[in-house]
Amino acid sequence: MTTNPVSTGQSPSTSPAEAAALLARMPDLEQALAFYHRHVAPDTAIDLSVAENVLVYDDSMQKMVFANTSLLPEKYIHYFSPYGTPELRQQVADLLTEAFGRRVPADHVFGTAGVASALECLAFALKNSEPSGPPPLVDGDAVLIPAPYWQGFNWSFEQRPKLTCVPVHLPTEGPHAFQLTLDLIKEQYEEHKRRTGRAPRLLVLTNPHNPLGVNYSKKLLEEIYAWALGDPNLHIISDEIYCHSQLAGSTTPFTSAVALDAYAEHPSRIHVVWGFAKDFGLSGFRTGFIVSQNAVVQDAMLGSTDTGAEKRHPMSWFTPVDSLKHYVVGAVLTASVNGPGSELYTTYAMRTYRDLLSASFDKVKARLEHHRIKYIHQDGDNAAQFFWLDLRDYLDLCVPPNQGDATPFPLTADDLDPREQCLFDYLRTAPTEVSLLPGGVMHSSEPGFFRLCFSARQPDEVCEAIDRVSKALALLKPQA
Ligand SMILES: Cc1ncc(COP(=O)(O)O)c(C=O)c1O
């Protein structure tokens, strides 16, 4: 482990103590790990904890887009439309039309600085009153989310909009382990209503799912949406940030919310988000989009209407798709594979991404199986970018690293089961040095599950990490 001056990106010589102080202020363990591995101790460990994707950049984006992109033209030093220029909104609408299999009009598309921000904008927007729609959301209103789930929903919905995330826990055992059903959602909806006297106001589905990777079938989605929209005050957000992250062998195809019958019936209560962070691997660019035809959401994103209501600035003004993002994302969106008139780079990249992702999945799966490391996956299911590892067998065997061996950078999250924290620390410190994301961070109802992002590094390196994890686990529990 590095104990020399470290590069935090703040200053070239931030001391370990200063870096540790910065890390201690990061309550989201995934983001703390991203910071740690990028700026504090780069190159010392294999980080598979953060949901990132190097496959597309390494395979084609560098050579087909950025190698041909010149330094910044003058027009990009000026103010740009914060929710995207008409060109950008059209290009993203075209891209999503292809991915969703339904036309997405450009005037339903609003850019923000990342999907986390798009979700927060949606939450704020739905707190405004809608003349002929459901009453506005108010502080404390419940957001139902099948769990485990991406912990960022807590930051997007709770920190500033003051809503309350309520997990819908999936079973961890039995033939339906980790499978979402309408009954599970209904039960939590009723339970919350009974306990608080207030019905939940938002249902959030992540499709494909993070961390489970699955696509929800059209049948299940139609069932859930039909029931949910039967409550006239409920909105649904479909987070489709991983929509292109599809395995070739997946037999349950991805179905976007906009392709559902329910969408045709209740378009104003269904909102979709997508961004460039995952499918395209451009997480650092922080560029996300809301797709919504709800008037209140559109007003919030565009700014004041002419109704004489309180004047409001467009929400993206505070969290914009700025000119630099327009430039670099625009380069990705306009590049073509063999010069002008040939296939769009984005079409090519997403087609080949499927192959890259599938090849990586197969290789990593084989290595996990070789080492008999358990994971949750049914044949024919999608995996998006993840394996949900089941390391429960090792929970009670882990002993905390000696004080002297421990990393000088404690990384933890609130409420993490101490045994899960122990296993996480054991694997991420020398000699194993592999970071996985503890499931407790993602509201897993039971400790011992860890998310491995298999697109975060090239497959050979992911396999090397698995070899190291296997060796470390074997020391805890010699293989039979
Ligand atoms: C389901 C989901 N939604 C949103 C995000 C955040 O996206 P962005 O980085 O564009 O804010 C993530 C990132 O991990 C995610 O997994």
Ligand as a Chemical Component Dictionary entry (heavy atoms), coordinates in Angstrom:
data_LIG
# 
_chem_comp.id                   LIG 
_chem_comp.type                 NON-POLYMER 
_chem_comp.pdbx_formal_charge   0 
_chem_comp.three_letter_code    LIG 
# 
loop_
_chem_comp_atom.comp_id 
_chem_comp_atom.atom_id 
_chem_comp_atom.alt_atom_id 
_chem_comp_atom.type_symbol 
_chem_comp_atom.charge 
_chem_comp_atom.model_Cartn_x 
_chem_comp_atom.model_Cartn_y 
_chem_comp_atom.model_Cartn_z 
_chem_comp_atom.pdbx_ordinal 
LIG C1 C1 C 0 -28.772 2.471  -11.447 1  
LIG C2 C2 C 0 -27.886 3.684  -11.497 2  
LIG N1 N1 N 0 -28.441 4.877  -11.737 3  
LIG C3 C3 C 0 -27.687 5.997  -11.782 4  
LIG C4 C4 C 0 -26.332 5.947  -11.579 5  
LIG C5 C5 C 0 -25.524 7.233  -11.578 6  
LIG O1 O1 O 0 -25.283 7.694  -12.859 7  
LIG P1 P1 P 0 -24.399 8.998  -13.091 8  
LIG O2 O2 O 0 -22.992 8.623  -12.830 9  
LIG O3 O3 O 0 -24.696 9.370  -14.515 10 
LIG O4 O4 O 0 -24.895 10.019 -12.128 11 
LIG C6 C6 C 0 -25.715 4.724  -11.327 12 
LIG C7 C7 C 0 -24.265 4.655  -11.066 13 
LIG O5 O5 O 0 -23.749 3.700  -10.556 14 
LIG C8 C8 C 0 -26.521 3.566  -11.298 15 
LIG O6 O6 O 0 -25.981 2.364  -11.085 16 
# 
loop_
_chem_comp_bond.comp_id 
_chem_comp_bond.atom_id_1 
_chem_comp_bond.atom_id_2 
_chem_comp_bond.value_order 
_chem_comp_bond.pdbx_ordinal 
LIG C1 C2 SING 1  
LIG C2 N1 SING 2  
LIG C2 C8 DOUB 3  
LIG N1 C3 DOUB 4  
LIG C3 C4 SING 5  
LIG C4 C5 SING 6  
LIG C4 C6 DOUB 7  
LIG C5 O1 SING 8  
LIG O1 P1 SING 9  
LIG P1 O2 DOUB 10 
LIG P1 O3 SING 11 
LIG P1 O4 SING 12 
LIG C6 C7 SING 13 
LIG C6 C8 SING 14 
LIG C7 O5 DOUB 15 
LIG C8 O6 SING 16 
# 
